[in-house]
Amino acid sequence: MLGGFARACRAAGLPVTADRERTFLQACAAVGVGERRDVYWAGRATLTSSPADVEPYERVFTGWFGGRPMHAVSGDEPPAPTTTQASLEEPETSGDGDSEGDAVRAAASAEEVLRHRDVAGLSPSDRAAMRRQFATLRVTAPTRPARRHTRSRRGEVDGRATVRAHLRNLGEPTRIRFRNRGVRRRRVILLVDVSGSMGAYADSLLRLAHSVAQAAPRTTEVFTIGTRLTHVTRALRERDPDRALLAAGETVPDWSGGTRLGEALDVFLRRWGRRGMARGAVVVVLSDGWERRSPELLGEQLRRLRALAHRVIWVNPHRGKEGYAPVQAGIVAVLPHVDDLVAGHSLAAFQEVLDVVADT
């Protein structure tokens, strides 16, 4: 019954992740379920993240458990804190230069605050503002040394070119030739978890993948993972991010479904990875590691993937939350085979992910 209530809250638009649902059940076990009031406050403390979530939570709670709305009978409810936020819209031009400067600084400060907020708890207006900020992300493709050398003004001595120059000069000394290895872009593969437990983050993570695909279209491959593996690189080649995500959504058949990470990675390795796509590549897995089947299978596939790839980076949205510990069975299984475990819950965290990818 309590699990059904949490899922009803998620269906009503509340940012109820799998971790929050588990925390809600633990809170109910701690306070008891005999009193309707105790269940109400346990849910409100664990299933809501902003004042905007209170009204839909009240509506779902009243419809699920019956009775009067709790705000009508909770006389000791603490007053909601007053928060002053600057508008994210561009300030209007006025004759007062100081006022205009203050408004610009306030808007810039609000944008900076928004960059560090968890995308799962954003209101629709803040989410729209954050989507516009994706254009500010700095995407630098990782590189690798090329096999061939190129002429250079400095570097290692090119003995063959130097001798040929001497011969052309009838044996007379001439200037020494140098060479250097060129660089080529290293392939980047992004595996984005779009299962139900990642529903609050999947849209933003696909926008991050779209930014990488636009910056390096020839060396970026994007897949979604859930109950199956779907290749969405072609859909993300659309320049407009909204159209690209719409095309990807029409391609992905298991959006907000179950999770079979181990099986999906096995399919990737058999169909694409061992044929060369993963060899020497930077593989980025964007998932909370919530494996519903065998964590041992997931760990084995990560071991196989790590043997092929240049580097494996695991991006977990819960990694950036206070008190997080990698204790989930799926995360524990993959940690020995992951080079970096980084956060992926905010725009600032997304930039850190791009920096880690670029530095490999």
SVG drawing of the C-alpha trace seen along z (x, -y; Angstrom):
<svg xmlns="http://www.w3.org/2000/svg" viewBox="-13 -57 92 70">
<polyline fill="none" stroke="black" stroke-width="0.4" points="0.0,0.0 2.8,-2.4 4.7,-1.6 1.6,-2.2 1.2,-5.6 4.8,-6.5 4.2,-5.5 1.0,-7.5 3.0,-10.6 5.5,-9.9 2.6,-9.7 1.3,-13.1 4.6,-14.7 6.5,-14.6 10.3,-13.8 10.0,-10.4 13.0,-8.4 13.7,-4.8 16.0,-6.1 13.2,-8.4 10.7,-5.6 13.0,-3.4 13.6,-6.3 9.9,-6.8 9.3,-3.1 12.1,-3.3 10.6,-6.4 7.2,-4.8 8.8,-1.7 10.5,-4.0 7.5,-6.1 4.8,-3.4 1.8,-3.3 -0.9,-3.3 -1.4,-7.0 -2.5,-8.8 -0.6,-11.9 2.7,-10.0 2.5,-8.6 1.7,-12.0 4.8,-13.7 7.0,-10.7 5.9,-11.0 6.1,-14.8 9.7,-14.8 10.9,-12.2 8.8,-12.5 8.7,-16.3 11.7,-18.5 10.2,-22.0 7.2,-24.1 5.7,-23.6 5.4,-19.8 3.2,-20.2 -0.1,-20.9 0.1,-17.8 1.3,-15.7 -1.7,-16.8 -4.0,-16.0 -2.6,-12.5 -2.4,-11.8 -6.1,-12.8 -7.2,-10.7 -5.2,-7.7 -5.8,-7.6 -9.1,-9.5 -10.1,-12.0 -9.6,-15.7 -6.5,-17.4 -3.8,-17.4 -3.0,-21.1 -6.5,-21.8 -5.9,-19.9 -2.1,-20.4 -2.1,-23.5 1.5,-23.0 2.9,-22.9 5.9,-25.2 5.6,-28.2 7.2,-27.8 10.4,-29.8 10.3,-32.9 12.6,-32.7 13.5,-35.6 14.6,-34.6 15.7,-36.8 14.0,-36.5 15.9,-34.5 14.5,-36.7 16.6,-39.5 16.0,-42.7 14.2,-45.6 16.2,-48.6 15.7,-51.6 17.2,-55.0 18.8,-54.2 22.2,-52.7 22.7,-51.4 19.3,-49.6 20.1,-48.0 23.5,-46.8 21.9,-45.3 19.3,-43.5 21.9,-42.0 24.0,-40.8 20.9,-39.3 20.0,-37.4 23.5,-36.2 23.5,-35.0 20.2,-33.2 21.5,-31.4 24.6,-30.3 22.4,-28.9 20.3,-27.1 23.5,-25.5 24.0,-23.7 20.4,-22.6 19.4,-19.0 17.5,-18.7 15.1,-16.2 13.6,-18.8 13.2,-21.7 9.9,-23.3 8.8,-23.5 9.9,-27.1 13.3,-26.4 13.7,-23.3 13.0,-25.4 15.6,-27.9 18.2,-25.2 17.6,-23.7 18.7,-27.1 21.9,-26.9 23.0,-23.7 24.4,-25.9 26.9,-27.2 28.5,-23.8 32.1,-23.5 32.6,-20.3 36.2,-19.2 36.6,-15.9 39.4,-13.6 42.3,-13.0 44.9,-10.2 48.3,-10.2 48.0,-9.4 50.0,-6.5 51.6,-8.7 54.1,-11.5 53.9,-15.0 56.5,-17.6 57.1,-20.0 59.4,-22.9 60.3,-21.1 60.1,-17.6 62.1,-14.5 64.7,-14.5 63.4,-13.1 66.6,-11.3 65.3,-10.1 64.0,-13.5 67.2,-15.1 69.4,-12.7 67.3,-13.2 67.6,-17.0 71.4,-16.5 71.4,-14.4 69.4,-17.0 72.0,-19.5 74.8,-17.4 76.0,-16.3 76.3,-19.8 74.9,-20.2 71.4,-21.7 69.0,-22.4 67.8,-19.4 64.2,-18.2 61.9,-17.4 58.7,-15.5 55.9,-15.0 53.0,-12.6 49.7,-14.2 46.6,-13.8 43.2,-12.3 39.9,-12.5 39.2,-9.5 35.8,-7.9 33.3,-8.6 30.4,-6.2 27.6,-7.3 25.2,-4.7 22.2,-6.5 19.9,-4.7 16.3,-5.7 14.6,-3.2 11.9,-4.2 14.4,-4.9 16.2,-7.4 13.0,-9.1 13.8,-12.4 17.2,-12.6 16.9,-10.9 15.8,-14.0 18.8,-16.1 21.3,-13.3 20.1,-12.9 20.6,-16.6 24.1,-16.2 24.7,-13.4 23.2,-15.6 25.8,-18.3 28.6,-15.8 27.3,-14.4 27.0,-17.9 30.6,-18.8 32.1,-15.6 29.6,-14.0 32.0,-11.6 33.5,-10.2 30.4,-10.0 28.0,-7.1 25.0,-7.2 22.8,-4.3 19.9,-4.1 19.7,-1.2 16.7,0.1 15.1,3.4 16.9,3.3 19.7,1.4 18.8,-1.2 21.2,-3.1 20.0,-6.7 23.1,-8.4 21.2,-9.2 18.3,-10.8 20.7,-13.1 22.4,-14.4 19.5,-16.8 20.9,-20.2 17.9,-21.5 18.0,-19.7 14.2,-19.6 13.7,-18.0 16.6,-15.6 15.1,-14.4 11.7,-14.0 13.3,-11.9 15.1,-9.8 11.9,-9.4 10.2,-8.0 13.1,-5.6 13.3,-4.3 10.6,-1.7 11.4,-1.2 11.4,-4.7 10.7,-4.7 10.5,-0.9 12.5,1.7 16.2,2.1 18.4,4.8 21.8,3.2 23.8,6.4 21.9,7.8 22.0,4.5 25.8,4.2 26.2,7.8 24.2,7.0 26.4,3.9 29.6,5.9 28.5,8.7 27.0,6.5 29.2,3.3 31.9,3.4 34.1,6.3 33.7,5.2 35.8,2.2 33.5,-0.5 34.6,-0.2 38.3,0.5 40.3,-2.4 37.2,-4.5 36.1,-6.5 32.9,-4.8 30.5,-6.8 27.7,-5.0 25.0,-7.3 23.0,-5.3 22.1,-5.0 23.2,-1.3 19.8,0.0 20.0,3.5 16.8,5.5 18.4,8.8 21.9,10.1 24.5,7.7 27.1,10.3 26.2,10.3 26.5,6.5 30.0,6.7 31.1,9.3 30.0,7.1 31.9,4.1 35.0,6.2 34.7,7.2 34.0,3.6 37.0,2.3 39.3,4.7 38.4,3.1 38.0,-0.5 40.6,-3.2 38.6,-4.4 35.2,-3.7 33.4,-6.5 30.3,-5.9 28.0,-8.9 25.5,-8.4 23.0,-11.3 22.9,-10.3 26.7,-10.6 26.5,-14.4 23.9,-14.2 24.9,-14.6 25.3,-11.4 25.5,-9.2 27.4,-6.0 28.0,-3.5 26.2,-0.6 23.7,0.5 24.4,4.0 24.8,2.8 27.3,0.0 29.3,2.3 29.6,4.9 30.9,2.3 33.2,0.3 36.3,2.5 36.0,2.0 35.3,-1.7 38.0,-4.4 35.9,-7.3 32.6,-7.5 31.3,-11.0 28.1,-12.9 25.5,-13.8 22.6,-15.6 23.1,-19.3 24.3,-21.4 27.6,-22.1 28.0,-18.3 27.5,-17.9 30.3,-20.2 32.5,-18.2 31.6,-15.1 32.7,-16.7 36.0,-17.8 36.7,-14.3 36.0,-12.9 38.2,-15.5 41.1,-14.8 41.2,-11.1"/>
</svg>
